[in-house]
Amino acid sequence: MGALEGRVAVITGGISGLGRASAERYAKEGAKVVIADVNAERGENAASEMSAGGAPIEFIHVDVTSEESQQALFDDVVRRYGRLDTVLAAAGVSSANYVSGEVSDMNDEDPEANFLHNRAISDWQRVIDINLTGTMITDRIAVQHMLKLGTPGTIVNIASIAGKRPLVGAADYCVSKAGVIMLTNVMATELATTNIRINAIGPGFIETPMTAGIRQSPDWMDNVMMMTPMQRFGQPHEISSTALFLASDESAYFTGQTLFANGGMFVG
Ligand SMILES: NC(=O)c1ccc[n+]([C@@H]2O[C@H](COP(=O)([O-])OP(=O)(O)OC[C@H]3O[C@@H](n4cnc5c(N)ncnc54)[C@H](O)[C@@H]3O)[C@@H](O)[C@H]2O)c1
């Protein structure tokens, strides 16, 4: 029996990086997995590639910044599968200009150009809209469905070490992730006496398309190694195993927690 046998899982940002690794892991553990993402073309390809490995994984298009789009996603899943057991909110961007898998958003030549006082407010708004408001909309719609279904549910939000440690040039990202940590704390407390548990993961630097720019930048690589006692990037499977723990009954006494899978940061 897999840890998620017979359960229905929705994973936003599920076609790439941490979301994708988690989708594959959840499916291996017996879940029926729906991956939801803004990139429709990549999404359809990802779903058929991932399904070739075993359990069918379905793709549904969603833009997490749109309440309407997320409502349609969750309504569709609940209508067709009759249940919603676990949700992983993994959709996110590292900066306003980041497009997953396409362009590097690093600006090594003039780092100060990325300081908050030099950035457009529209850049700030975009990152907050996707990372924080998008996660909030995912969580609240999932909770509404879970309460209506009356069955136990787990929600896992992907925060970041950036929610705790200031990263120069990434104020929007850091604040969005600090917000995700507090969103998790508040919602978990509000729901503590229900059957719904909400936790978060705070990854360090993990080898996904989002960190491709960092891995090509000698200055950033020095920073990452300085911050990471284990002296290496994490692998997506090292985050998906944490997601699986928080999604499953193995974490039954956890709610409102952020587990930092970060190669030894914040130790002291
Ligand atoms: N990779 C890391 O080192 C790292 C560290 C800490 C936190 N995180 C967080 O983990 C999550 C996943 O990142 P990743 O590294 O897998 O990056 P990724 O770029 O591989 O995946 C992010 C996914 O989110 C999707 N997405 C972006 N905007 C969206 C929108 N509006 N609606 C729906 N989907 C959207 C992208 O299309 C992409 O598939 C993000 O929230 C990121 O901030 C990543």
The ligand as an SDF file (V2000), in Angstrom:
LIG
                    3D

 44 48  0  0  0  0  0  0  0  0999 V2000
   14.3460   25.5860   -6.8260 N   0  0  0  0  0  0  0  0  0  0  0  0
   14.6340   26.1200   -5.6770 C   0  0  0  0  0  0  0  0  0  0  0  0
   15.8010   26.2190   -5.2750 O   0  0  0  0  0  0  0  0  0  0  0  0
   13.5330   26.6140   -4.7840 C   0  0  0  0  0  0  0  0  0  0  0  0
   13.8740   26.9670   -3.4740 C   0  0  0  0  0  0  0  0  0  0  0  0
   12.8970   27.4140   -2.6120 C   0  0  0  0  0  0  0  0  0  0  0  0
   11.5930   27.5020   -3.0530 C   0  0  0  0  0  0  0  0  0  0  0  0
   11.2920   27.1700   -4.3180 N   0  0  0  0  0  0  0  0  0  0  0  0
    9.8920   27.2900   -4.7120 C   0  0  0  0  0  0  0  0  0  0  0  0
    9.4380   26.0590   -5.1820 O   0  0  0  0  0  0  0  0  0  0  0  0
    8.3550   26.2600   -6.0970 C   0  0  0  0  0  0  0  0  0  0  0  0
    8.6490   25.4820   -7.3720 C   0  0  0  0  0  0  0  0  0  0  0  0
    9.8120   26.0480   -7.9860 O   0  0  0  0  0  0  0  0  0  0  0  0
   10.7640   25.2060   -8.9520 P   0  0  0  0  0  0  0  0  0  0  0  0
   12.1290   25.3650   -8.4660 O   0  0  0  0  0  0  0  0  0  0  0  0
   10.2000   23.8550   -9.1440 O   0  0  0  0  0  0  0  0  0  0  0  0
   10.6400   26.0900  -10.2750 O   0  0  0  0  0  0  0  0  0  0  0  0
   10.0780   25.7470  -11.7360 P   0  0  0  0  0  0  0  0  0  0  0  0
   10.2310   26.9640  -12.5390 O   0  0  0  0  0  0  0  0  0  0  0  0
   10.7250   24.4890  -12.2090 O   0  0  0  0  0  0  0  0  0  0  0  0
    8.5210   25.4390  -11.4740 O   0  0  0  0  0  0  0  0  0  0  0  0
    7.5990   26.4480  -11.2030 C   0  0  0  0  0  0  0  0  0  0  0  0
    6.3040   26.1140  -11.9230 C   0  0  0  0  0  0  0  0  0  0  0  0
    5.3150   27.0960  -11.5600 O   0  0  0  0  0  0  0  0  0  0  0  0
    4.5640   27.3920  -12.7400 C   0  0  0  0  0  0  0  0  0  0  0  0
    3.9000   28.6950  -12.6280 N   0  0  0  0  0  0  0  0  0  0  0  0
    4.4690   29.9190  -12.6410 C   0  0  0  0  0  0  0  0  0  0  0  0
    3.5240   30.8810  -12.6170 N   0  0  0  0  0  0  0  0  0  0  0  0
    2.3230   30.2450  -12.5620 C   0  0  0  0  0  0  0  0  0  0  0  0
    0.9630   30.6840  -12.5280 C   0  0  0  0  0  0  0  0  0  0  0  0
    0.6500   31.9900  -12.5450 N   0  0  0  0  0  0  0  0  0  0  0  0
   -0.0020   29.7560  -12.4720 N   0  0  0  0  0  0  0  0  0  0  0  0
    0.2800   28.4230  -12.4710 C   0  0  0  0  0  0  0  0  0  0  0  0
    1.5450   27.9540  -12.5360 N   0  0  0  0  0  0  0  0  0  0  0  0
    2.5590   28.8510  -12.5760 C   0  0  0  0  0  0  0  0  0  0  0  0
    5.6160   27.3690  -13.8530 C   0  0  0  0  0  0  0  0  0  0  0  0
    5.0300   27.2750  -15.1410 O   0  0  0  0  0  0  0  0  0  0  0  0
    6.4410   26.1600  -13.4530 C   0  0  0  0  0  0  0  0  0  0  0  0
    5.9420   24.9700  -14.0210 O   0  0  0  0  0  0  0  0  0  0  0  0
    8.2490   27.7690   -6.2950 C   0  0  0  0  0  0  0  0  0  0  0  0
    7.2530   28.2810   -5.4650 O   0  0  0  0  0  0  0  0  0  0  0  0
    9.6050   28.2600   -5.8280 C   0  0  0  0  0  0  0  0  0  0  0  0
    9.5440   29.5920   -5.3950 O   0  0  0  0  0  0  0  0  0  0  0  0
   12.2170   26.7250   -5.1950 C   0  0  0  0  0  0  0  0  0  0  0  0
  1  2  1  0
  2  3  2  0
  2  4  1  0
  4  5  1  0
  4 44  2  0
  5  6  2  0
  6  7  1  0
  7  8  2  0
  8  9  1  0
  8 44  1  0
  9 10  1  0
  9 42  1  0
 10 11  1  0
 11 12  1  0
 11 40  1  0
 12 13  1  0
 13 14  1  0
 14 15  2  0
 14 16  1  0
 14 17  1  0
 17 18  1  0
 18 19  2  0
 18 20  1  0
 18 21  1  0
 21 22  1  0
 22 23  1  0
 23 24  1  0
 23 38  1  0
 24 25  1  0
 25 26  1  0
 25 36  1  0
 26 27  1  0
 26 35  1  0
 27 28  2  0
 28 29  1  0
 29 30  1  0
 29 35  2  0
 30 31  1  0
 30 32  2  0
 32 33  1  0
 33 34  2  0
 34 35  1  0
 36 37  1  0
 36 38  1  0
 38 39  1  0
 40 41  1  0
 40 42  1  0
 42 43  1  0
M  CHG  2   8   1  16  -1
M  END
$$$$
